Amino acid sequence: MCVEKLQKILLAMALGIAMMLAASGSIKSAFLLQLFIMIILIVSGLTGFCYITKVLHTAFPSCDKDKN
């Protein structure tokens, strides 16, 4: 599995956890988790830097290497 695909899977899981927290009544926790995810995505979109991708690169290969 490559980093970019794994990052998307982890993002989907985090959003699912936020939905579960909201449904179970932990609105504050769901809001904070979703705010954290939004900040990561905004920073990644504006600067091109994603901390999660950098951390995952230590253990998994990039998807670009699969295409070569």
C-alpha positions in Angstrom: 0.0 0.0 0.0 1.3 3.4 -0.9 1.3 6.6 1.2 -1.2 8.7 -0.7 -3.8 5.9 -0.7 -3.2 5.1 3.0 -3.6 8.8 3.8 -7.0 8.9 2.2 -8.1 5.7 4.0 -7.0 7.2 7.3 -8.8 10.5 6.5 -12.0 8.5 5.8 -11.7 6.6 9.0 -11.1 9.8 11.0 -14.2 11.4 9.5 -16.2 8.2 10.3 -15.0 8.4 13.9 -16.2 12.0 14.0 -19.6 11.0 12.7 -19.7 8.2 15.3 -18.9 10.7 18.1 -21.6 13.1 16.9 -24.2 10.3 16.8 -23.3 9.1 20.3 -23.7 12.6 21.7 -20.1 13.6 22.1 -20.6 16.8 20.0 -17.6 18.6 21.4 -15.2 15.8 20.7 -16.6 15.4 17.2 -16.3 19.1 16.6 -12.6 19.1 17.7 -11.7 16.1 15.6 -13.4 17.6 12.5 -11.7 21.0 13.2 -8.3 19.3 13.4 -8.9 17.5 10.1 -10.0 20.7 8.5 -6.8 22.5 9.6 -4.7 19.7 8.2 -6.5 19.8 4.9 -6.3 23.6 4.6 -2.5 23.6 5.4 -2.0 20.8 3.0 -3.9 22.6 0.3 -2.3 26.0 0.7 1.3 24.9 1.2 1.6 21.4 -0.2 3.0 20.2 3.1 1.2 17.4 4.9 2.7 16.2 8.2 0.8 12.9 8.0 2.3 12.1 4.6 5.8 12.9 5.9 5.3 10.5 8.8 3.9 7.7 6.7 6.8 8.0 4.2 9.1 6.6 6.8 7.2 3.2 6.6 5.5 3.1 3.2 6.6 3.9 -0.4 5.1 6.7 -2.4 2.5 5.9 -5.1 4.7 7.6 -7.7 7.2 4.8 -7.4 4.5 2.3 -8.4 3.9 4.0 -11.7 7.6 3.9 -12.8 
